Amino acid sequence: MRIVTDVGVPVVMRDGTTLLADVHRPDGPGPVPVLLMRTPYDRSMALGNHFYDGFRFVREGYAVVVQDVRGRYGSEGEFYPFRNEAADGVDMIAWAARQPWSTGRVGMIGASYVGTTQWLPAAEHPPALRAIAPIVTVADYRDGWVYRGDAFELGFCLQWTLSLCVDAADRLVAAGSQPQELVERARDAQDRIESLYGGLDAETEDLIRMLAPWYDDWRRHPQRDAGWASIAPDLSPASAVAPALDIGGWHDIFVVGTLDGFRLQRQAAIAAGRPGPRLVIGPWSHGIYTGMYPGRRYGVRSAMDVMGVADEQVRWFDRWLRDRPNGVEEMPPVRVFIMGVDRWRDFDDWPPQSVVPWTLHLRAGARLSPEPPPADEDPDDLVFDPHRPVPTLGGGTLLMASTLGERVGPSDVAALANREDVLAYQSGPLGEARTIIGPVRLTVHATATAQSFDLAAQLADVGPDGRWELLVSGIQRVRDGDSATERIVELGSTAATIPPGHRIGLLLAASDFPRFDLNPAATAAGGTTIAVEHATLRPSRLVLSMLPD
């Protein structure tokens, strides 16, 4: 098939700003449906990766349009994350629908930030948008992208911001408005990021204010306010958007948002009597899509390309953009990878309706027990020293070098279990395999010497060899003025079978750094001691979702 490519097509937005797009389409008679991708990462580099094969879509008979978002690469205007993506996306969808080579039906594709450029216009219900396929992304940009459990996602936000600073500096230098030195300053900041996690120096603060003003705005607005609400797409049950193929990874930094987006859209679709979404979750992190990590391999069938994500996307768009009766509606709406047994499994909903709660109580002697505590069991003390924070070793992170397997995913966190400032609870050896699938919630009755403190929790599969394989983790920041003693830490969701002879492990700390920033108030106080209670009237407990089989 011959492919026609038009490079740098100007498209004028409603406010007069011109954004550039590349159009790739089959050279043949008749209009075709359109797949639109709007990216901040350079439209010329966007067509081929683990997520999608743009030229395969063209060979399948689609026009693929890739646009630089406002203020990035070839497009005019100022880039500010999320702020203009709804309006610009709606304008671009309308443009794609009215082109002579278009059938008027549009779908959207893309991963990470290129998933946010789908959710935001989709929530505006543009009539030409028939389906979307957001991958490893979120649908709420305060909770999930910038903050989690009210703690700032320092590791990801700083490295993402600094990488965009380099691109922005390149653009200013190319325009002749800044010297080459600006690019070198941005690159130097990237190289010094480990030291910058402890606090920005004056030079880096000035650099970020010039090139990425959103970073300071995010830090100054930790609470949900009108600014955050203005960029939150409406995915409530009253607002069913175009059918979404949601794809995520158990070790991905955005998996909580992926699952929330699916759940909310499914509720909305059911309420509106419209076609619902589909969910696919593999054992992937943000950058590792092969299922292969240092120290842990999930097998070749876990890889995104072997699993057939590209086939899933083609089937999805064929159904909703071409009306092809290919059985999409008859498929189970959920396909997830079960770690431990390392196989794919289909379900009718998320979480699966068959799961039952499994409660394990935090007990003295670092035990996790199904038996509730007595009335007078002594609490455990958890110490936070800001000069010696508990380091991030793995989990759903997006730090520098995490795409190479460093400090990400199913790491062995046994070294944390041996620290004096970490409470390491274990169950007894399992007599039979247990499959944990769904949300993981930790309820902690805790008081502290500081008014504000953090509770960072990690769930692990503890093997007979002493390996603590991290499954899922979360954090909750207790703020000044919170007089309650019951604290809830949402760890997120997982799907893992724990073999017989293994133990359930829970690590509880007061920091997870540099993934999350250190609690400012507790740091200013020089640290804090947290009393973790486990008594009849205040039972701290871990609640897992378990398949009965």
N, C-alpha and C positions, 0 to 999 in steps of 0.2 A: 504494500500500500504506500502511495506517495502521500507525504504529510506536508501541508502548507503551514508555514510559520510566519507570523507578522510580529516583529520585534518592536517594543517601545510604542505601543498604541496608546495615544493620550485619551483619557476619559475624565471629563470635567464633573466634579462633585457639585452638590447643590449650592455650596458657598463660593464656587468659582475656582477652587483648588484643583489642579490637574494632577492626576495619578497615572502612572505608566503601567501598562500590562503587556505581556506577551501572549499571543493567541496561537495555539497549535490545533489544527483540525484536519480531518481527512480531505483529500482532494477528490471530490466526487460530487455527483448530483444530489440534490435534496438537502434540506436542513437537518441538523443533528442536535441532540440534547447537549447541554453544556455542564461541565464540571468546573467550578470556580475555586481557586485557592488564593487567599490574600495573606501575604507573608511580610514580616519585618526582616527576613534573613536573606534577601537578595533573590528576586524572581528567577534569575538566570541559573540558580543552583538548586532549584526546588523539585525537579521532576523525577528523580530516581533515588530511592533509598529503601530502608526496611519497611516503611509504612505504605508506600504506594509506588506504582510504576506508571508515571504520567503518560508515557508513550504507549503503554499497553491500553490505557483508556482510549487513546486516539485510534489505535488499531481495532478496538472493539466498537468504534463508531461514535465516539464522543469528541466534542471540541473541549480542549482543556485551556482555561484562561488563568494565568498566574500574574498577580498584581503585587507590586510593592505598596505596602500600606503607607499612609500619610507620613511624610517626613523621613522616609527610609529609601536609600539608594536613589532610584530615578524619580521618585514622586515628590511633589512639592509639599510645603506645609511643615508643621512641627509635630514630631512624634511624641506622644504622651500615652503610655500604655492604657489600653482599653477605652479611652475617652471618646474617640471618634469612630470606633469600629462598627457600632450599630448603624449610624447614619450612612457612613461610607459604604458599608456592606450592602445596605438596602439599595443605595444608588447603583452600585455595581451589578447587583442581581438584576435590576430593571434594565440596565444597559445590555447585559448579556442576553436577556430574554428578547430584546427587540432587534437584534442583529439579523441580517438577511440569511445567514448560515445557521441560525438557531431555530429550534422548534418552539422556543418560548418556555421550555422546561429547564430548570436549573437545579443542580445539586452542588454541595460544597464538600471539600476534602481538606485534610491537613492535620498536623499533629502539634501538640504543645501550644504555643501562642497561636498557631494557625488553627487550633481548635476553638480558641476564644473568638476568633474572627468568624466562626460559624454560629456559636451560641448567641452572640449579641445581636446580629441581624435576624436570626431565626426567631427570636423572641418578639420581633416587630411584625411577624407574620406577612412577609412580602408574598404576594400571590404567586409569583413565578417559582418560588423555592419549594421544591417537592421532596427533598431528602437531604440529610447531612450525614457525615461520617467523621465525627471528632475523635481523635486518637490521643491518648495520654495527656489529657487536659482537664480543666475544671470548669464549672459553670458558676462559681462564686469566687470573686477575685480578692476579697478580704480573707475569708475563711477557706484556706486551701492553697492560695498562691502566695500571699504576703504574711498572713498570720495563721497559726494553728493552736487551738486551745488558748488563745489570747497571747501566745508567745510569738515573737517575730522570727520568721524563717530567715535568719541571718545568713547562713551558709549559701543558700540558693540565691536570695535576693541580691546579695552583694556581688557574687560572681557573675550573675546575669547582667546586673547593672554595669559592672566594669567592662564586660564584653561588648555591650552596646555603646559604651563610651568610646571604645577604640573605633568602632564603625562610624560613630558620629564625628569623631575627630578627623578621620579619613575624609569624610564628606566636606568638612569645613576647609581642610587643607586643599582639596581638589578644587574648591570654589575660589581659592585664593584669599580667603578671609582670615586664615590662621596659618602660622608657620608649622613646618613639619615637627617641630619640637612638641607640639600638642599631642601628636600621635605617640611619640616616645614616652611622654608623661603617662598617658593612659596605659600603655603596655607595661611600664614600670610598676604601676599600681596593681595590675594583674599579677605580676611576678611576686609582689609583696603581700598578697592577699592573706596569707596565714597570719602575718603580724597585724594586718588591718582588722581582722576579726576581733581583736582585743580593743579596738577603738581607732577611728579614722584620724590621721594626722591632718594638719591644716591644709597641706598641699592637696591631699586627696579630697578633702571636703570642698575645696574651691573647684576642683576638677569636676566632681559630681554635680555641684550646683550649676555649673556651666553647661554640662553635656547631658545630665540626667536628673532634672529637678524633681522628678517624681519620687526619688528615693527619700529625700528629706520629708516630702509630703506624707509618704507612707509611715515614716517613723513618728511624725507629729500627730498622727491620727490613729492611735492603736484601737480605739473604740469604734464600733460601727456607727457611722453618722450619715448625714445627707450625701456627702461626697461618695462614700462607698455605695450607698443605695442607688445613686444615679447611674452606676455602671453595673448593677446587678441585673442580669436578664430575668424576666418573669417566667419562671418555670413552675408556677403554682398549678394545682389541679384545675384551675379555671382557664389555663392558658396552654393548650396543646399545640406544640410546634410541629414542624415537619418531621416525619419519622427519622430517628437517629440510630445509626449503627455506632454504639459506644465501645471503644476498644481501649483497654488499659492493662496495667501490669501490677502484680501483687507487691512488687518492690519499687513501684514507681512513686515519685514524690506526690503525684496528683491523683492517686488511686481513690482516695476518699471522695474527691470531687467527681471522678468518673462514675462511681457508684451512686452518689447523690443525684447526679444529672439523670442517670438511667431511672432511678426510683421515682423521682419527681415527674419525669416525662411519662413514665408508664402510668402513674396515677392520673395524670392529666389526660392521656389518650383514652384510658378506660372511661373517665368521667364524660369525655366528649364523644365517645363512640367512634374514635378515629384509630387508624393503624398505630400500633405501639412500637417502641424501640426494640433493638436487639443489643445484647451485651456479650462481649468476649473479653475475658481476663486471662492473661498468660503469666508465667513466672518471670516477668520482665521488669527491668528498671528503666529509668529515663536515660537511654543510651545503650543498654545491653538488651538485645532482642533475640539472642541466640539461646537463652536459657543456660549459658555457660558462665560461671563465676569462679574466681579463685577459691578452691576448696569445696565447691559444690557444683555439680552438673545435673541438670534435669533431663537430659536425654535429647536426641536430635529431634524428636517429635514436638518438643516444646518450642522450637525456633519459630519465629513469626512467619518466615517464608515457607517452612515445611508445613506448618499448621494451615497455611492457605489464606492469610489475611487478604491478599490481593483478590483471590477468588470470592471471598466474602463481600468485598466492596463491589466488584463487578455485578455479582448477583443482586446485591441491594439496590444499586442504581438502575439495573435493568428492570427491576420490578416497579420502582416508583417513578422513573423518568421515561420508561418505554411501555409500561403496562404489560410486561411479559409475565405470564402466569408460571413462575418458576418455583413455586412452593415456599416462598419466604414466609408467608403468614402461617403455614403449617409447621414450620420448624419450631422447636423449643426456643423461647426467647433468650435463654441464658446458656452460654457455654463457658465453663471455667476449667482451669488446670488445677488439679489436686496435687499439691506438693506432698512428698513423702511416698505416695504410690506412683507419682509422676505419670499421670494420665489425664486426659480430657474427659469431662462429664457434662451432660446437658441437664438443665433444670427448667421448671416452668415459671420460676419467679426468683427474685433476689430480695432478701435472703430466701433460700428454699423453704417452702411452707412446712416441710417435715422436720425442721431442726427443733431441738429442745434445749432449754438452758441447762448448763452444767456449772454449778456454783462451787468454787473452791475458796475456803476462808484462809486469810492470812493469820498464821498462828505463831506463837513464840517458838523459838528454836529454828527459825527460818523455814517453817513448814507451810505447804499448801495442803489443806485438808478439807474433805467434804463435810467434816464434823464442825459445827459452829463452836466458837470459843466459850469457855466458862465465864462467870461474872467477873472474876478478879485476875485475869491474865495480864501480865505487865506489858506495857507498850514497848515498841522498838524505837530507838533514836536514830534519826537520819540527819547527818551533818552536811551543811553546804559551806564550802570554803571557796570564795571567788578567785583566790589565787591558785587553786588546784581543782578546776572544774572536771567533771566526769566527761571524758572525750567521746565524740561520735565515732563509732567503729563500723556502723553499717545501718541497714534499714532503708526506708524510702527517701534517700537523700539525693541532692544534686549539687555536690561540691565539686571543686576543681579536681579533675582526674577520676571522678566517679564513673565516667563512661569507660574507663579502663579497669574498673572493678575495685578501685580503692575506696574504702569506707562506704560501701553501698551494698544493699541486698542481704543475702543470707550469711552474713559473716559469723565467725565464731567469736562470741562476746564473753568467753570464759574469763578473760583478763578483767573484765568489769566485775564479775561475780566475786573476785578475790580482793576488791578494794574495800577499805574500811568505811568509805562514805557511800557505799551501795548496799542496799538490803537485797539479798539474793534468796528468794523463796523457791522451794522445790516440793513437788508432790512425791508420793511414793512411786516406785516402778509400776508402770501400767501392766495389768495382767492380760489385757487384750488391746488391740489397736483401737484408737479413738480418732474419729475424723472431725476436726474443728472447721466449721465453715459458716462464715457470717461475721457479724460485728463482735468485737471484744471490748468489754467494759470493765474498768476497775473502779470500785468505790472504796475510798480511803477516808477514814475518820482521822483527821490530823489537825494539830495545833502547832504553832511555831513561835519562836522568840521574836521574829520579825513580822511586821504587819502584812508583808507580801512575800510569797515564796512560790517555787515551782515544784511540781510533781511530774517526773519523767519516768515512764514505764516502758518496759520491753518484754515481750512474750517470746520464749525460746523453747525449742525442742532439745532437751538435755539427753545426750546419748550416754551409753555405758562407758564410752571412752573419755568422757569428760567434756566433750564438745557441746557448747551452748549455741545452737544454730538459731539465729534471730529470725523470727517469723513476721512480727509486726510491732510497731512502737507508736507512742503518742505522748503528749504533754498537756498539762493544764496549769495555767498561771492563776494563782490566788491573789487577788488585788487588795489594796488597802480598803478597809471598810467592810470587807466580807466577814461577817461574824459567824457564819455557819461553820460547823466542824466536818460535815460530810462533803467530801470533794469527789467529783466524778471525772475520771480520765478516760476519754474515748481513744482507744488505741487504733481504731480503724477496723478493717475486715481482713480476713485471710481465708485460705482453704488449704488445709494440711492434714495429713494422716500421721499421727504419732504412733510409732510401732510399739509392740509389746516390749517391756523391759526398759523403755525410755521413760523420762519424767517430764512433766510440765514445769517449766522454769519461768519465774517472774523476777525481773530486776526492777528495783525502785530506787530512783536517785532524785537529786534536787537540781540537776542540770543535764543537758545533752548538748555539748558545745564542740564545734561551732555550728552545728545544724540550727540550734535555736540560740538566741541571744541570752546572756546571763540576766537573771532578774535584777533590774536596776535598783529597786529598793533594798533587797537583801544584800546586794553588792555594796551599796552605800553604807549599810549597817555593819559591814565587815564580815558578813556571813550570818547563818542562822542554824538553829537546831530544831528539827521537826519531830514531834512525837506522833508515831503511827500507832493508833490504838487497835486492839482486837480483844473486845470483851462483849458479853452478851448484848448489852444495850447499844454498843457502838461497834458492830462487826465490820471490819474491813474485808472486802471480798472481791474475787475475780469471777466474772460471769462470762462463760464461753458459750458459743452456739455450736451444738453438736448434732451430727446425724445419728439417728437412733440405731442405724445398722453399722 
